[in-house]
Amino acid sequence: MKMIIKIMFIAALSASAVSISAESIEDRLNIVTDSESSSDNISELNKNEGDKSSSAFTVQKKVKAELPPPAAEDKILLESAVNYFSNGDYSSSLMKIDELLSTYPASLYLDQAIIIRAKILSKNGDYKNAAAELSKVSKESGEYPVSLYLLAEIYKNAKDTNHAREMFLKLASMFPANDLADDSLLNLGDIYLADGLSEKALETAAGIIKNYSDRETVDDAYFLLGKIFMQDKNLRDLQKARQVYKKFIFKAEVEKDPYFLNSPLLNRVRINYDNLNKYYFNEKN
């Protein structure tokens, strides 16, 4: 639509320039007499009209230069696949991805297409082929961190916690500034705790709090700490769990830290804190 509007604008601009030229010539010719200066006036008129025509042409060229380039077909296919995927239509999304991969094997969007294809396969429970797809993404690709995270999730869903830990740790170690680094560490901490590696889980949660306090996983890290001190048979310490929960609530209610104030874990933290006070410390606060 924008393209059409701009084209119409150019056409209107061109027509306007022609109209101005015609009207100016007619008006000027009406006042020209048969005197000896007639030829000079007409000559000057032609010069002025030529300048205006050149100016209009320059404007047209400038407008045309500002038109956005047409979207590449492979990009259109990728965007369609993303839209279908977002709406839960995985079958249509996969069709668009397969069309992109087969028609444009050297596309700039190749790795992004592979990522979407792997996601769909994983959602369908085809972990083996999903993992095979992700292995095609090279280390030099900007999508490599995402491929590591998805691969770790695939292993986690497949109950292969050893490989899941390896992939989550690899991402967090290689790309500590990546948006997925803290998510990887949080997943890693959960797996450590489930596998009975409580010391590593504690270290991982503390690392998130120290290094990623400005990320939205910081509340989860505090909750994981409390969970370790509440449940782990080796590190069980109800007083420390109480302190962790108390700090969580303080950050939410007093400091108004949005990561804690808006945390979906806040109510659970309040319940755990109140139960600790009621059953173990005989205190209200």
ABEGO torsion letter per residue (X at the ends): XAAAAAAAAAAAAAAAAAAAAAAAAAAAAAABBABAAAAAAAAAAAAAAAAAAAAAAAAAAAAAAABBBBBBAAAAAAAAAAAAAAAGBAAAAAAAAAAAAAABAABAAAAAAAAAAAAAAAAAGBAAAAAAAAAABBAABAAAAAAAAAAAAAAAAAGBAAAAAAAAAAAAAABAABAAAAAAAAAAAAAAAAAGBAAAAAAAAAAAAAAAAABAAAAAAAAAAAAAAAABAAABBAAAAAAAAAAAAAAAAAAGBAAAAABAAAAAAAAAAAAAAAAAAGBAX
